[in-house]
Structures are given as C-alpha cells and as structure tokens.
Amino acid sequence: MNIQVGGPLPSGAHESGGRLTFTTTSAADSGRYVCIAQHSGRVAEAYATLTVNSYGPQELQSALPQSGSCMADERACGTNECVKSDYVCDGEPDCRDRSDEMNCPVKRLCEPNEFKCGNDRCIQKMWLCDGDDDCGDNSDEQNCGERKPGDICQPTEFRCRDGRQCVPQSFQCDGTNDCQDGSDEVGCVQPTVVQPPDSNKQVPQGDSFQLTCRAVAVPEAYINWRLNWGPVCDPPRCVQESEGGVGTLTVNNAQPMDQGAYTCEAINVKGRVLATPDCIVRIVSIPAPEPERRPPPPPPPPMPEQRTCPPLTMGQNCETCRPGAFHRNDKAPHGCLKCFCFGITDQCRSSDWFRTKEKLFFNGDNEGVTLSTMDGRQEDASFDYHIQGMLTHSQPHRQTLYWNMPQRFRGNKDLLMVNLWLS
C-alpha cells in the first residue's frame, strides 16, 4: 500500500501491484511517500521523497499573462497577440516582441550519466533505446538500429525465453512479470566490472586514445565515462559507445584539458558500480628537435666526501623527498616519486594499504567449494566441469542449497554463502 505522508495520494497517481505511478505531475505532488507492507502479522515501511521541479510551458504559464481576449490555452504577448501556452519558453520566439521567451528558467545541465533530450530534458543514459519514450519527444528512441533478418524482436525489445513473445527492454527487471514465462524477471543483478580500464596512459598532445571497460549484469550494463567526476568532452572529439556490457571512450585530438582521472561507471536498473582503479591520463607535449650543439665540457671532479643526491631528494644523507615529491625509495630513478594530483595539491604521501585478488579456476577440482543448507550443514554433491574454468551443479534438490566458499574468501567472517537457484 502506498500513501502520501500527511494526506491521501494525488488525483494523478494510482497504485497497482506495489508500484505507484503518476500519470501527470505538478509541483503540488512533491512530498514524502510511504510504502507499507504486511505479511504474517508483521508490518514494514519504506519512505521516498518526491521533488517535482517547475519546468516547461505547463508549469510556466505565468511567464505570460492570460488576457481576456485569448483562449484558455493561450497567453497574451506584449503586442496583444495570442500564442499557445505550449509555445511559451520552448526556445523559439512566437510573439513579434519575443515576450514568450522572456523570464524563462535557466535550463539545468545534464549529469555525465544522463542523456540530453531534444526538448532539453535529462534522462538516464541506460534508458536509451529501451522501447519507452522517456524524453517525451521520443528523441531517446531514435537511431536505435533496425531489426535484422531472422530476428523476432526489435532492437529495443527483450525476447522472452520461450521465443514467442517480445516486451520493451524497459520491462526487463522492473519487478513485474511481463513475459508469460516470467523470464524477464530472472537473474536480475547489478553490474560487476570484470575488465577495468588501464590504470595509466600517457598520450602525446594532438593524438587520439581509447579506453575500454567491461561489466557483466542482468539487464545488460550501460557503460558511462567521467573525467575528474565531471563530463568528458562533447562529440565528435569524444565518442562514447556501450554495447553488450563493453564500453569504449575515444578521445580525438587530445589536449591538456583531457588529462586527469577517467572513471568507468557501469549502470543498470539494479544499481551502479565504479571500476577501480581509475585510468590516469597524462597529455604530454613533444618538443621540437633541438639544434645540434657541441658536447658540453666534462664536469669537474667531485669534491672529496661530497655526495650527489637523486634529483627529487634532499638532506645531508638524501634521506627525504623534496617538496612536491613522496615515497623515498632507492629503486626510484629520481629517488622519490613526483606528486601528481590534477593540480589540486602537490602534497602526497605513500599509502600503507594493499589489496589482493583471489581467483578460482576449476579444472576437474572444486577448489574447496562445497554446497550446504541454510544452517551450514554440508551436502554431498557431485560437480560438473564440462564448461572450461567453471563449476556447475545441476542435480535436483528438495531444498535450496548455497555455495560455500573456501576459508580464504571469508576474511574475518564465519561463512559467506551465495544463493543458488536450482530448477
């Protein structure tokens, strides 16, 4: 059950199957909403806050006054003309005195993971080509490709497992069984990045470079890119592509403004993750060749007991790093590492945090992985290894079993189990 805190639901909202839908919204719909669920005598509540921003001709009809000589759906210009209310603040002057485009609100910039619609609205990029007009002008459903010969569904549709039904991609993992066999709600999981971009890249100024990131998820993850947590440059100099969970960013004619930390962001309806580490890109200038010069004279012999320190060190025994450098180490070419922090600061220090990555590769051996019940009781089970590198178990059971990982995966936890759905 869904209700608005402090009053009934708005007239333009209706509830069905636990989903609250607004057919039309206005600023009066803003407020706090509560979802109440009851089961076996227990009650649970969840709250959500809705904020409706005033934007567009319908909300900005006060931009022009309504005159008695104009119709109810019209507004008066300063020249006593009348224009449709829908034409007010639409970016094009319709009044001869241009008064229909005055006193309009400033259009907000879209976030890096948002798409700017043709009507200047901002929607999530993962909603592109999902079979649903999220922009309101259908600009998010353009250039989505065409159905190939032999394909049953359109590129913007999800094919149900039985192969006889297609539903819009926006229906996949939305909490409602839209396929008759329920396959559109099976296996839904948030993205996991399996191939992050390179951690460092050095690019000559004026050249092009490309970054790649891959994630697995259901539904398929959309890969978005950020530069220093802001947007990357606009097309055509920067081109983003995401297909099959693989995202690529191509930057042409690289300039100093393109250097910094590039973040791979994997998104779907179940959540989002950020790939680690970021890719640090440096744009370097290639100096012109210097004219040939005579070799310099040999340096004078060093003074007795005088020690030459590496260029980034200082102190009597070269024991400390110079300002703007850190991590004193004799193996470093200059004795220390130069601090690079995108111009924010030149004060860096070495981290004492480390991380390790554990992997399992199954080749005829379960590597300590077992199946157990909810109470931790281990079950005798046989495993299959017919898929290279993977461990499978397909025997039917009367109860739900769980994967029990080896001890080295548990850390300081007693038990780590992942739910396995058995058919």
C-alpha positions as CSV (number, residue, x, y, z in Angstrom):
1,M,0.0,0.0,0.0
2,N,1.3,3.5,-0.9
3,I,0.2,6.7,0.7
4,Q,1.4,10.3,0.9
5,V,2.6,11.2,4.4
6,G,0.1,13.6,5.8
7,G,-2.7,13.1,3.3
8,P,-4.2,11.0,0.5
9,L,-2.5,10.2,-2.8
10,P,-2.7,12.9,-5.5
11,S,-5.5,12.5,-8.1
12,G,-3.0,11.8,-10.9
13,A,-1.4,8.9,-9.0
14,H,-2.5,5.3,-8.8
15,E,-1.2,2.1,-7.2
16,S,-1.0,-1.3,-8.8
17,G,0.9,-4.4,-7.6
18,G,3.1,-2.4,-5.2
19,R,4.0,0.2,-7.9
20,L,3.0,3.9,-7.6
21,T,2.5,5.6,-11.0
22,F,1.9,9.3,-11.7
23,T,0.1,9.9,-15.0
24,T,0.7,13.7,-14.7
25,T,2.8,15.5,-12.2
26,S,2.9,19.0,-10.8
27,A,4.8,20.8,-8.0
28,A,1.9,20.1,-5.7
29,D,2.8,16.3,-5.9
30,S,6.1,17.0,-4.1
31,G,6.3,15.4,-0.7
32,R,7.2,12.3,1.3
33,Y,5.6,9.0,0.4
34,V,5.4,5.8,2.4
35,C,5.1,2.2,1.2
36,I,3.5,-0.1,3.8
37,A,3.8,-4.0,3.5
38,Q,2.1,-6.5,5.8
39,H,2.9,-10.2,6.0
40,S,2.1,-12.8,8.7
41,G,1.2,-10.1,11.2
42,R,4.4,-8.1,10.6
43,V,4.4,-4.6,9.1
44,A,7.3,-2.9,7.3
45,E,7.5,0.6,6.0
46,A,9.8,2.3,3.4
47,Y,9.8,6.1,2.6
48,A,10.7,8.0,-0.5
49,T,10.8,11.8,-1.2
50,L,9.5,13.1,-4.4
51,T,10.5,16.6,-5.7
52,V,8.8,18.0,-8.8
53,N,10.7,20.9,-10.3
54,S,8.7,23.6,-12.0
55,Y,9.8,23.5,-15.7
56,G,8.2,23.6,-19.1
57,P,5.3,25.5,-20.6
58,Q,2.7,23.8,-18.4
59,E,4.4,24.8,-15.2
60,L,5.4,28.2,-16.5
61,Q,2.2,29.6,-17.9
62,S,2.7,32.6,-15.7
63,A,5.6,33.6,-18.0
64,L,3.0,35.4,-20.0
65,P,-0.3,36.8,-18.6
66,Q,-3.6,35.5,-19.7
67,S,-5.7,38.1,-21.4
68,G,-9.5,38.1,-21.7
69,S,-9.1,38.2,-25.5
70,C,-7.1,34.9,-25.5
71,M,-8.4,31.4,-25.2
72,A,-7.9,29.3,-22.1
73,D,-5.0,27.5,-23.6
74,E,-3.4,30.7,-24.9
75,R,-1.2,33.5,-23.5
76,A,-1.1,37.2,-24.5
77,C,2.0,38.8,-26.0
78,G,3.0,42.3,-25.3
79,T,1.6,43.3,-28.7
80,N,-1.9,42.0,-27.8
81,E,-1.3,38.8,-29.8
82,C,-2.1,35.4,-28.5
83,V,0.1,32.3,-28.6
84,K,-0.5,28.8,-27.5
85,S,0.6,28.1,-23.9
86,D,2.7,25.2,-25.2
87,Y,4.8,27.7,-27.2
88,V,5.8,29.6,-24.1
89,C,9.5,29.1,-23.2
90,D,10.0,26.5,-25.9
91,G,13.2,28.1,-27.2
92,E,11.7,29.8,-30.3
93,P,10.0,33.2,-30.2
94,D,6.4,33.2,-31.4
95,C,5.4,36.7,-30.3
96,R,6.6,39.5,-32.5
97,D,8.1,41.2,-29.4
98,R,9.7,37.9,-28.3
99,S,7.9,38.2,-24.9
100,D,7.0,34.5,-24.9
101,E,10.7,33.7,-24.4
102,M,11.4,36.2,-21.6
103,N,11.6,35.3,-17.9
104,C,12.1,31.6,-18.7
105,P,14.0,29.5,-16.1
106,V,17.7,28.6,-16.7
107,K,17.9,25.1,-18.2
108,R,19.9,22.8,-16.0
109,L,22.9,20.9,-17.3
110,C,22.6,17.1,-17.6
111,E,24.8,14.9,-15.4
112,P,27.6,12.8,-17.1
113,N,25.4,9.7,-16.9
114,E,22.4,11.5,-18.3
115,F,21.2,12.0,-21.9
116,K,20.0,15.4,-23.1
117,C,16.7,15.1,-24.9
118,G,15.7,17.1,-27.9
119,N,13.4,19.1,-25.6
120,D,16.3,19.8,-23.1
121,R,15.1,17.2,-20.6
122,C,17.7,15.0,-18.9
123,I,17.2,11.2,-18.6
124,Q,19.4,8.3,-17.6
125,K,21.6,7.0,-20.4
126,M,20.6,3.4,-19.6
127,W,17.1,4.4,-20.8
128,L,18.2,5.0,-24.3
129,C,16.6,2.6,-26.9
130,D,14.6,0.7,-24.3
131,G,11.3,0.9,-26.1
132,D,9.9,3.6,-23.8
133,D,9.6,7.3,-24.6
134,D,11.3,8.7,-21.5
135,C,12.1,12.1,-23.1
136,G,8.6,12.9,-24.1
137,D,9.7,13.8,-27.6
138,N,10.9,10.3,-28.5
139,S,14.5,11.6,-29.0
140,D,15.8,8.8,-26.7
141,E,14.3,6.2,-29.1
142,Q,15.9,7.4,-32.3
143,N,18.9,5.8,-34.1
144,C,18.3,2.5,-32.3
145,G,19.0,0.3,-35.2
146,E,16.7,-1.9,-37.3
147,R,15.6,-5.5,-36.8
148,K,17.9,-7.9,-38.7
149,P,16.6,-10.6,-41.0
150,G,15.6,-13.6,-38.9
151,D,15.2,-11.6,-35.6
152,I,11.9,-11.9,-33.9
153,C,12.2,-8.8,-31.7
154,Q,13.1,-5.2,-32.4
155,P,16.5,-3.9,-31.1
156,T,14.5,-2.0,-28.4
157,E,12.8,-5.2,-27.2
158,F,13.6,-8.1,-24.9
159,R,13.0,-11.6,-26.2
160,C,11.3,-13.8,-23.7
161,R,12.8,-17.2,-23.1
162,D,10.0,-19.1,-24.9
163,G,10.9,-17.2,-28.1
164,R,7.3,-16.4,-28.8
165,Q,7.0,-13.0,-27.0
166,C,8.8,-9.7,-27.1
167,V,8.4,-6.9,-24.5
168,P,10.1,-3.5,-24.3
169,Q,13.6,-3.6,-22.8
170,S,12.4,-1.2,-20.1
171,F,10.1,-4.0,-18.8
172,Q,13.1,-6.3,-18.0
173,C,13.8,-6.5,-14.3
174,D,11.2,-3.9,-13.4
175,G,9.6,-6.1,-10.7
176,T,6.7,-7.3,-12.8
177,N,6.4,-10.4,-14.9
178,D,5.7,-9.1,-18.4
179,C,6.7,-12.3,-20.2
180,Q,4.2,-15.1,-19.9
181,D,7.0,-17.4,-18.8
182,G,8.4,-14.7,-16.3
183,S,11.8,-14.8,-18.0
184,D,12.1,-11.0,-18.0
185,E,12.5,-11.1,-14.1
186,V,15.0,-14.0,-13.9
187,G,18.6,-13.5,-12.9
188,C,18.4,-9.7,-12.3
189,V,21.6,-8.4,-10.7
190,Q,23.5,-5.2,-10.6
191,P,26.7,-4.8,-12.7
192,T,30.1,-6.2,-11.8
193,V,33.1,-4.8,-13.6
194,V,35.3,-7.7,-14.9
195,Q,37.7,-5.6,-17.0
196,P,38.5,-2.1,-15.8
197,P,40.4,0.3,-18.0
198,D,44.2,0.6,-17.9
199,S,45.4,2.4,-14.7
200,N,47.8,4.8,-16.5
201,K,48.1,6.2,-20.0
202,Q,50.4,8.8,-21.5
203,V,49.3,10.4,-24.7
204,P,51.1,13.0,-26.9
205,Q,49.2,16.2,-27.4
206,G,47.1,16.1,-30.6
207,D,47.0,12.2,-30.8
208,S,43.9,10.1,-30.1
209,F,43.5,7.5,-27.4
210,Q,40.8,4.9,-26.4
211,L,39.7,3.5,-23.1
212,T,37.8,0.2,-22.7
213,C,35.8,-1.2,-19.8
214,R,33.6,-4.3,-19.5
215,A,31.0,-5.3,-17.0
216,V,28.5,-8.2,-16.6
217,A,24.9,-7.7,-15.4
218,V,21.3,-8.5,-15.9
219,P,19.9,-6.4,-17.6
220,E,23.0,-5.6,-19.7
221,A,25.0,-2.8,-18.2
222,Y,25.4,0.6,-19.8
223,I,29.0,1.9,-19.6
224,N,29.4,5.6,-18.9
225,W,32.6,7.6,-18.6
226,R,33.5,10.5,-16.3
227,L,36.6,12.8,-16.3
228,N,37.6,14.0,-12.8
229,W,33.9,13.1,-11.9
230,G,32.6,15.5,-14.4
231,P,31.7,15.0,-18.1
232,V,34.1,14.1,-20.9
233,C,34.4,16.4,-23.9
234,D,31.5,16.5,-26.4
235,P,31.2,14.7,-29.7
236,P,32.7,14.4,-32.2
237,R,36.0,14.9,-30.4
238,C,34.9,12.5,-27.6
239,V,32.8,9.5,-28.6
240,Q,31.2,7.0,-26.1
241,E,29.9,3.6,-27.1
242,S,28.3,0.9,-25.0
243,E,27.1,-2.5,-26.3
244,G,27.0,-5.9,-24.8
245,G,28.3,-4.6,-21.5
246,V,31.5,-3.3,-23.2
247,G,32.1,0.4,-23.2
248,T,34.7,2.4,-25.1
249,L,35.7,6.0,-25.0
250,T,37.5,7.5,-27.9
251,V,39.2,10.9,-27.5
252,N,40.5,12.6,-30.6
253,N,43.0,15.4,-30.8
254,A,43.9,15.1,-27.1
255,Q,44.5,18.4,-25.3
256,P,45.8,19.3,-21.8
257,M,42.2,19.7,-20.7
258,D,41.7,16.0,-21.4
259,Q,44.1,14.8,-18.7
260,G,43.1,13.5,-15.3
261,A,41.2,10.6,-13.8
262,Y,38.8,8.7,-16.1
263,T,36.2,6.7,-14.3
264,C,34.3,3.8,-15.8
265,E,30.7,3.7,-14.5
266,A,28.5,0.6,-15.1
267,I,24.8,1.1,-14.7
268,N,21.5,-0.8,-14.9
269,V,18.1,-0.8,-13.2
270,K,19.5,-2.8,-10.3
271,G,22.3,-0.4,-9.4
272,R,25.6,1.0,-10.5
273,V,29.3,0.4,-9.7
274,L,32.5,2.3,-10.4
275,A,35.5,0.5,-11.8
276,T,38.7,0.6,-9.8
277,P,41.2,1.9,-10.3
278,D,40.6,5.0,-12.4
279,C,42.7,5.5,-15.5
280,I,45.1,8.4,-15.0
281,V,45.7,10.0,-18.4
282,R,48.6,12.4,-18.9
283,I,48.8,14.6,-22.1
284,V,52.4,15.4,-22.9
285,S,53.9,17.9,-25.3
286,I,56.6,16.7,-27.7
287,P,59.2,19.4,-28.0
288,A,60.7,20.3,-31.4
289,P,64.1,18.8,-32.1
290,E,66.9,21.0,-30.7
291,P,69.6,22.2,-33.0
292,E,72.8,20.3,-32.9
293,R,75.1,21.6,-30.2
294,R,78.7,20.9,-29.2
295,P,79.1,18.5,-26.4
296,P,79.5,20.2,-23.1
297,P,82.8,20.2,-21.3
298,P,83.3,17.3,-18.9
299,P,82.2,18.2,-15.4
300,P,84.8,18.9,-12.7
301,P,85.7,16.1,-10.4
302,P,83.5,15.9,-7.3
303,M,84.7,17.3,-4.1
304,P,86.0,14.9,-1.6
305,E,83.3,13.4,0.7
306,Q,80.6,15.2,-1.4
307,R,77.6,13.0,-2.1
308,T,75.3,13.6,-5.2
309,C,71.7,13.1,-4.2
310,P,69.0,12.0,-6.7
311,P,67.2,15.0,-8.1
312,L,64.0,14.6,-6.1
313,T,65.7,14.0,-2.7
314,M,67.3,16.3,-0.2
315,G,69.0,16.3,3.2
316,Q,72.5,15.5,4.3
317,N,72.2,11.9,3.5
318,C,69.5,12.3,0.8
319,E,67.0,10.7,3.2
320,T,64.0,12.9,2.5
321,C,61.9,13.9,-0.6
322,R,61.8,17.4,-1.9
323,P,58.5,19.4,-1.8
324,G,56.2,18.1,-4.4
325,A,57.6,14.5,-4.2
326,F,57.0,11.5,-2.0
327,H,57.8,7.8,-1.4
328,R,61.6,7.8,-0.7
329,N,63.0,4.7,-2.4
330,D,66.5,4.0,-3.8
331,K,64.9,1.9,-6.6
332,A,63.1,5.0,-7.9
333,P,65.0,6.6,-10.8
334,H,64.9,10.0,-9.1
335,G,64.9,8.8,-5.5
336,C,61.3,9.8,-5.0
337,L,58.0,9.9,-7.0
338,K,56.7,13.2,-8.3
339,C,53.3,14.1,-6.8
340,F,50.5,14.3,-9.5
341,C,47.1,15.2,-8.1
342,F,45.4,17.1,-11.1
343,G,46.7,20.4,-9.9
344,I,44.7,20.2,-6.6
345,T,47.8,19.8,-4.3
346,D,51.5,18.8,-4.5
347,Q,51.5,17.2,-1.1
348,C,51.4,13.4,-1.4
349,R,52.3,10.5,0.9
350,S,52.7,6.8,0.5
351,S,49.8,4.6,1.4
352,D,50.2,1.6,3.7
353,W,47.0,-0.1,2.3
354,F,47.3,-3.0,-0.1
355,R,44.9,-5.3,-1.7
356,T,45.0,-8.8,-3.2
357,K,42.7,-10.5,-5.6
358,E,41.6,-14.1,-5.2
359,K,40.6,-16.2,-8.1
360,L,39.2,-19.7,-8.6
361,F,39.8,-21.7,-11.8
362,F,38.1,-25.1,-11.8
363,N,39.9,-27.8,-13.8
364,G,38.5,-31.1,-12.5
365,D,38.7,-29.9,-8.9
366,N,36.2,-28.0,-6.8
367,E,39.0,-26.0,-5.1
368,G,37.3,-26.3,-1.7
369,V,33.9,-25.0,-2.9
370,T,31.0,-27.0,-1.4
371,L,27.2,-26.9,-1.2
372,S,25.4,-26.5,2.2
373,T,22.0,-25.9,3.6
374,M,20.8,-22.6,5.2
375,D,22.0,-23.9,8.7
376,G,25.5,-24.6,7.3
377,R,25.2,-28.4,7.0
378,Q,27.4,-29.6,4.1
379,E,25.6,-31.7,1.4
380,D,27.2,-34.5,-0.6
381,A,27.1,-33.3,-4.2
382,S,28.8,-34.0,-7.4
383,F,30.0,-31.2,-9.7
384,D,30.4,-30.8,-13.4
385,Y,33.4,-29.4,-15.2
386,H,32.2,-29.5,-18.8
387,I,32.5,-25.7,-19.1
388,Q,36.1,-24.7,-19.1
389,G,37.1,-22.9,-15.9
390,M,33.6,-23.1,-14.4
391,L,32.0,-25.3,-11.7
392,T,28.4,-26.3,-12.1
393,H,25.9,-28.5,-10.3
394,S,22.6,-29.5,-11.9
395,Q,21.1,-32.2,-9.6
396,P,17.6,-31.6,-8.4
397,H,17.1,-31.0,-4.6
398,R,14.1,-30.6,-2.4
399,Q,15.5,-27.6,-0.6
400,T,17.5,-24.5,-1.5
401,L,21.3,-25.1,-1.4
402,Y,24.0,-22.4,-1.1
403,W,27.6,-22.2,-2.4
404,N,30.0,-22.4,0.5
405,M,33.3,-20.6,-0.4
406,P,36.8,-21.6,0.8
407,Q,38.1,-20.1,4.0
408,R,40.5,-17.6,2.2
409,F,37.4,-15.9,0.7
410,R,35.7,-15.3,4.1
411,G,38.2,-12.9,5.7
412,N,37.0,-12.3,9.3
413,K,33.5,-13.7,8.5
414,D,32.3,-17.1,9.7
415,L,30.5,-18.0,6.5
416,L,30.0,-16.5,3.1
417,M,27.2,-18.0,1.0
418,V,25.7,-17.0,-2.3
419,N,22.2,-18.1,-3.1
420,L,21.9,-20.6,-5.9
421,W,18.6,-21.1,-7.6
422,L,18.1,-24.6,-8.7
423,S,15.4,-25.6,-11.3
